[in-house]
Amino acid sequence: MEVDTRQIPEEGLILTEEFNPKTLDLGTEMIKFLSPLKARADISKSYNAVGVSLSLNALVSFDCSRCLNEARVSLDKQVELNFAIDKLDPLILLDPVIREEIILDYPIKPLCKDDCKGLCLKCGGNLNEGGCHCGST
């Protein structure tokens, strides 16, 4: 997503784009994108600055770090950005900023739910599905 600061009208500009997560190098072993990343940029311009209000949406999946079940979540992020206008370089590239903002939200220890009970240490049964088979819980 590229913004030419010379092309922003007085009333502002709205840009929308769908990204293949692979083109932004967003997929990891842990985080898998199940849908394209949708980006909407509401852009405004003042005398010497450009304001960008970004909305980012996608469906992602990951394995819970406690129970190892797959969890699917909707990634919804709102970001407010400001850029100084540079008359020598009027282009603002949003792709690297979008990538960085998404990666900053990746969980260090992803959980399917906040109160996930995980697996039994003895038999490996999923404690979210009731008691385990070994009877230790």
N, C-alpha and C positions, 0 to 999 in steps of 0.2 A: 504494500500500500504506500503510494507516493503522493505527497502533497507539494504542489508548486505554490509557494506563498504569493506569487504574482497573480495567480488565478483565483484567489479567494475573493468572492464578492462581498460587498458591505454587509449583506444580510447573513453571511456565513455559508457553510457548505456541509453537506452530508455525504459521506462515502460509505459504501457497504462492499464487503468482499468476503468470499468463502475461501479458506485456505485448506489445502491438503496438509495435515499435520506433518507429513514427511518432508514437505518443502521447507518447513520451518525447523526441521529436526527436533520435533517435540516428543516423539515416542521414545520410551525407554523400556527396559525389561520389566519395570514395575508398573508404569503407566501406559495404558493402551487407549488410543482414541477410537471411538466407535462411530463417530460422525465427523464431518468437516468442521473446522473451527470457523465460526461466523463472527465477523468483526464489523462494527458500526462505529464510525468516527464522526462526531459532531464538531465541526471546526469553526472557530471564530478568529477574527483578526483585529488587533488594535494597531496603534501606530508603530510599535516596535516589537510586538510579540504575537505569537499564534497560540491559541488555547485549543486543546484537543480533549474531548470527552469520549473515551473509548468504552464500548460495551463488547465483551468477549463471551461467546457461548459455545459449548461443545458437550458431547456426552463421552465420558471416559470410564474405563474400568481398571480395576487393580485387584490384587489378591490381598485380603486382610492379613495384617502381620500377626494377628493372634489366632484366628481360626482357619486361615488359609482359604476361605471361601471367596469367590469372586464377588466384588461389590461394584455396582454401577451407580455413578453419580453424575449430576448435571453440573458442569463447570460454568459458573456465571460470575463474571468479574467486571467491575466498573473501575476505570482508571481516569484520573484527571492529570493532564500533562500540559506543560508550558514550554514553548521553544522561542528563543530569541530569533528575530528575523535577521538573516545574514544576506546583505545585498549581493555579495560575491558568490554565494551558494544558496539560491532560493529554494532548493528542494529539501524536503523533510522526508526521510525514509522511516516509516512506522514499523516495518517488518521486524527489525531487531528489537525494538521496544516491546512489541507484542510478544515475541518469543521470550524475552526476559521476564515480562510480567506473568506469563503463564508458568514458567519454570519456578519462579519465586513462590508460587502457590502449591507446588508439589509437596505432599505430606512427607515428612521424614519417616514416620511410622504410620502407614495408612490403616485405618480401621473401618470395618463395615458399618459399625455403629459405636457410639461412645461407650456403651456399657457391654461391649463384646466380652464374653467370658473366656474365649479361647479354647484350647484343647486340654484334655486331661493329661497330666504329666506322666501318668502310668500307662494308660492304654491308648491314648491319642484320640479318644472320642470327643466330638464337638459338644462342649458344655452349653452352648446356646440352644441345642436341640433336646435338652433334658439331661438326666444323669448319664454317666458313662457306663460302659459294660463291665468295668472291673469293680464297681461299687465303692470306690474310694471317695466319691463325692456325694 
